[in-house]
């Protein structure tokens, strides 16, 4: 077995020796592990008649007994449970969890079955293996009237809870929902609002204790679970932290008489006017009254409960809400318990009716929700009602609009996970109904369209939603290496929980780090704590916390055994700051607050690099690698987030060994492009190499991203001319092309730096250049026809000019500078330009003939007399901050559009420049998959945007200009994806998220497919999965590992 496979198995063993290992495959009743699970349940003293397997005659009826939405009755559309455990006591729940973990069967809990997406009894992924613990047999309610409290089991319905309270203490009630068949367990888990919320708050605001079966099968009360877990279960959503068996609640006083009313208005009789007024009145009414709205296509019902008599209510309504025109005839006085069936079931319902647990609808439903913080204008309400009326041909719709304010809004948003408190006017629940599959397609589309239409009027950043109105359209979890991705969970989680989501995820990491309790919208464990809790034994897969002095000290001691002390510069060294800054090309990343390395290792041979890798893995210290320091986001020497890392600075490995006869060279990664050019040309003036213009760029980073330059039209990219390489891999081995294999060698040549190992040197094919080349710089102002010249250049430079001629364009200060390199003489160039590009107006006076080496100096800002030794200078000015972005263009931009583009480059503060690099020729003729660099056929040119501003400014913050001009250019560049060049790294297009100790592939695709295209990115990730499955070499835009399932 290879070292990498051995390491991967070791990592898996370490992580999961104490953690649950999920199984991706669905199991049948005859699967050995399924049989083992069932056998375990019976051995744990669960009677067989409480276990309904798929082969049981009662299985289907039991499964469907609490399904409230008929669209989930089609059990072939999603995964169904292996069995249903009808728990009668807490020990049954504990047994299910213990057996589930032992036999790799997850558990989902169902109380009332009102989960709008059915996730308490089904799974969307048909491979999911799970059992359902049905709590309907655990529904006792024990009321202590003297103390004004009750213990209620999670399987009780709200109707059963209300009835039990009334039976024991008629002057007490509870603040929860209006639907009597809703299960207590699910309702409390999401917050629980209802008709008493403005007087008393949510259901969870009155939970004082609970009993919970945790992820290890233990039974915990409030003291045992701790305040964080107790906080999380009170509104953090069901199915994440354990199974709550029972809740201890504080009851609330209710008067002997309450008043309810239903006032109906139609759009033709002022409904929209009244509703518009209601928005500002209802949230500001006294706490004792709740007036909610039920909006339907042809009518609006104003439904209210007032904790008092009609005589008390009438003057209040006439004074505060005269537009409703409520009269005494609208009043209905009754007891609080009688109001429950009246509001939900109608005037003919009795108190006994709220004990009926069955409420299976005959129509399918889809629910969504919004929170509104600013009143919606009357004109918009008219449009909303017009949209409601569009549905009547194939479905029905209701909007339930519940006012906030009063008590619910006076509680701080972090007091419980439910965050929708201060500033909320009301909540909207959108319910779409339909029957039949054909109508379903139309109804769902209508529902999505309405929700999209309402977007400007709901809350923003995020657009909030209510967890108990679960909606999978908001997002689903992604599982990475057996654990739900925190990054993907944020997409939906922050809508439900706002800023409380991160705290929930941290609690999850503490109490269920291996994510045993999991569904499509369960809380994911927060990565940093997962690593600390679950991966503390793992070699190489975890990184020590920044504060870990022991780990850092052991790493440095380890280095001392293999690297001379003078080559390891620690933070305590007087030279640390200067060594770190020696290759920093952007002073933005020297600012205070930048996360800096533990030390800088400056190797002078391969063994030093190998030692750094081995010590880093052994002691949990990651490595970042710097060759020239031109990484536009500085990721070769800094981290965006707090983490422990060391820098391997390759500046001491920069030899260039030229073989003139073979026309090849071995170039160390620490050499600069200028040093390489100089060494090659001095060995043979007729040889050169196709790479970039900036002489201080490090070879290692430049080659790792592809390497575009002034000879790519003739000879392709730098990586198109790489023949071999020497790399130190994630196991510390030194490999060449033959040893590393085809995929690994492919990935190194353009797949981005710091993902696959540390490339120490590259064998390159040198290319022939004539003794004389010609360069020119021609500048055009707008008055001199710059727009026409650039417009013509777009199609000419990539396709209509000889491969020996490259003309790039720099647009700055409303001018266009045309810079050219021609592999030939001026006499040869002039007729080409005269016939192909007369608009440029080139003359002999523009020609500068020189050697190829001198041309690299000239184009980069020198003159024909500047000494070529300037190419050996590794230092650059730190007088300006910079920010870069990139694009690719496949269709020429019209002249009229260039007229609008040029004003962006007016020389004002913050305004920078763009560089247009023509493709075509050789670079465009190579297949997209030949190297990871995919921007080949069809590309006209690349755009680099550069913003720069002086370091004398008060802040290194990036000016808005570059983001604005980049946004302005969007219609003119590639799309789906909007391509970018990895060597012009830009964290604005996406950053990695780490889940389960490794970088998320799905998250990486956001930026990765822009740099590499979908096919190349996937191949890169598969290669990463083979050579560095534990993701040791990692940064904010490193390739994530994708392990093939073949």
MOLIN-V79683 format. One record per backbone hydrogen bond with DSSP energy under -0.5 kcal/mol. NH is the residue of the N-H (numbers start at 1). CO is the residue of the C=O. If there is no record, write none. Layout:
nh/co
NH/CO
NH/CO
This chain:
nh/co
6/2
7/3
8/4
9/5
10/6
11/7
12/8
13/9
14/10
15/11
16/12
17/13
18/15
22/20
31/28
35/31
36/32
37/33
38/34
39/35
40/36
41/37
42/38
43/39
44/40
45/42
46/41
47/45
50/47
51/48
52/50
52/84
53/51
54/82
56/53
59/56
62/58
63/59
64/60
65/61
65/62
66/63
67/64
68/66
68/113
70/68
70/363
72/69
73/70
75/73
77/74
79/123
81/121
82/130
84/52
85/132
86/50
86/84
87/85
87/134
92/89
93/89
94/90
95/91
96/92
97/93
98/94
99/95
100/96
101/97
102/98
103/99
104/101
105/100
106/129
108/131
110/133
118/115
121/118
122/118
123/79
126/124
128/125
130/128
131/106
132/83
133/108
134/85
134/132
135/110
135/133
138/135
139/137
142/151
143/141
144/149
145/143
148/144
149/144
150/249
151/142
152/150
152/247
153/140
154/245
155/138
156/153
158/182
159/180
161/157
162/158
163/159
164/160
165/161
166/162
167/163
168/164
169/165
172/169
173/252
176/174
180/178
182/179
184/156
185/154
187/183
188/184
189/185
190/186
190/187
191/187
191/188
195/176
197/194
199/196
200/196
201/196
201/197
203/192
204/191
206/203
207/204
208/206
208/248
209/248
211/246
212/220
213/243
214/212
214/218
217/214
220/212
220/218
225/221
226/222
229/225
230/226
231/227
232/228
233/229
234/230
234/231
235/233
236/232
237/189
243/213
244/242
245/211
245/243
246/211
247/152
248/209
249/150
249/247
250/206
251/148
251/249
252/173
254/171
258/334
259/306
260/332
261/304
263/302
264/262
265/300
269/266
270/267
271/266
274/270
275/271
276/272
277/273
278/274
279/275
280/277
281/277
282/278
284/281
285/282
289/286
290/305
292/290
292/303
293/401
294/301
295/293
295/399
296/299
299/296
300/265
301/294
302/263
302/300
303/292
303/301
304/261
305/290
306/259
307/288
308/306
313/309
314/310
315/311
316/312
317/313
318/314
319/315
320/316
321/317
324/321
325/322
330/327
331/328
332/260
334/258
339/335
340/336
340/337
341/337
342/338
343/339
344/340
345/341
346/341
346/342
349/346
353/350
354/351
355/352
356/353
357/355
361/68
364/434
366/432
368/430
370/428
372/426
380/377
381/377
382/378
383/379
384/380
385/381
386/382
387/383
388/384
389/385
390/386
390/387
391/387
391/388
392/389
393/390
394/391
395/391
396/433
398/431
399/295
400/398
400/429
401/293
401/399
402/400
402/427
403/401
404/425
407/198
408/197
408/405
409/406
410/406
410/407
411/407
415/412
417/231
417/234
418/234
419/417
419/496
421/419
424/421
425/372
426/372
427/402
428/370
429/400
430/368
430/428
431/398
431/429
432/366
432/430
433/396
434/364
440/436
441/437
442/438
443/439
444/440
445/441
446/442
447/443
448/444
449/445
450/446
451/447
452/448
453/449
454/450
455/452
456/453
457/454
458/454
458/455
459/371
464/462
465/495
469/466
474/471
475/472
477/520
480/478
480/483
481/479
483/480
485/478
489/485
490/486
491/487
491/488
492/488
493/489
494/490
495/492
496/492
497/493
498/494
500/497
501/498
503/499
504/500
505/501
506/502
507/503
508/504
509/505
510/506
511/507
512/508
515/512
518/516
522/519
526/505
529/526
530/526
531/527
532/528
533/529
534/530
535/530
535/531
538/535
540/538
540/617
544/620
548/545
549/547
552/548
553/549
554/550
555/551
556/552
557/553
558/554
559/555
560/556
561/557
561/558
562/559
563/559
567/564
568/565
569/567
569/600
570/568
571/598
573/570
576/573
579/575
580/576
581/577
582/578
582/579
583/580
584/581
585/583
585/629
587/880
589/586
590/587
591/588
594/591
595/639
596/594
598/645
600/569
601/599
601/647
602/567
602/600
603/601
608/605
609/605
610/606
611/607
612/608
613/609
614/610
615/611
616/612
617/613
618/614
619/615
620/617
621/616
622/620
622/644
624/646
626/648
634/631
637/634
638/634
639/595
644/544
645/643
646/622
647/599
648/624
649/601
649/647
650/626
650/648
652/649
653/650
654/652
657/666
658/656
659/664
660/658
663/659
664/659
665/764
666/657
667/665
667/762
668/655
669/760
670/653
671/668
673/697
674/695
676/672
677/673
678/674
679/675
680/676
681/677
682/678
683/679
684/680
687/684
688/767
691/689
697/694
699/671
700/669
702/698
703/699
704/700
705/701
705/702
706/702
706/703
710/691
712/709
714/711
715/711
716/712
718/707
719/706
721/718
722/719
723/721
723/763
724/763
726/761
727/735
728/758
729/727
729/733
732/729
735/727
735/733
740/736
741/737
745/741
746/742
747/743
748/744
749/745
749/746
750/748
751/747
752/704
758/728
759/757
760/726
760/758
761/726
762/667
763/724
764/665
764/762
765/721
766/663
766/764
767/688
769/686
773/850
774/822
775/848
776/820
778/818
780/816
782/814
785/782
786/781
789/785
790/786
791/787
792/788
793/789
794/790
795/791
795/792
796/792
797/793
799/795
800/795
800/796
801/796
805/802
806/804
806/821
808/819
809/916
810/817
811/809
811/914
812/810
812/815
814/905
815/812
816/780
817/810
818/778
818/816
819/808
819/817
820/776
821/806
822/774
823/804
824/822
829/825
830/826
831/827
832/828
833/829
834/830
835/831
836/832
837/833
840/837
841/838
846/843
847/843
847/844
848/775
850/773
855/851
856/852
857/853
858/854
859/855
860/856
861/858
862/857
866/863
870/867
871/868
872/869
873/870
874/872
881/949
883/947
885/945
887/943
889/941
897/894
898/894
899/895
900/896
900/897
901/897
902/898
903/899
904/901
905/902
906/904
911/908
913/946
914/811
915/944
916/809
917/915
917/942
918/916
919/940
921/798
922/713
923/712
923/920
924/920
925/921
925/922
926/922
930/927
932/746
932/749
934/932
934/1011
936/934
939/936
940/889
941/889
942/917
943/887
944/915
945/885
945/943
946/913
947/883
949/881
951/879
953/950
962/959
963/959
964/960
965/961
966/962
967/963
968/964
969/965
970/967
971/968
972/969
973/969
973/970
974/888
979/977
980/1010
982/980
984/981
985/982
989/986
990/987
992/1036
995/998
998/995
1000/993
1004/1000
1005/1001
1006/1002
1006/1003
1007/1003
1007/1004
1008/1004
1009/1005
1010/1007
1011/1007
1012/1008
1013/1009
1017/1013
1018/1014
1019/1015
1020/1016
1021/1017
1022/1018
1023/1019
1024/1020
1025/1021
1026/1022
1026/1023
1027/1023
1028/1024
1031/1028
1034/1032
1038/1035
1042/1021
1044/1042
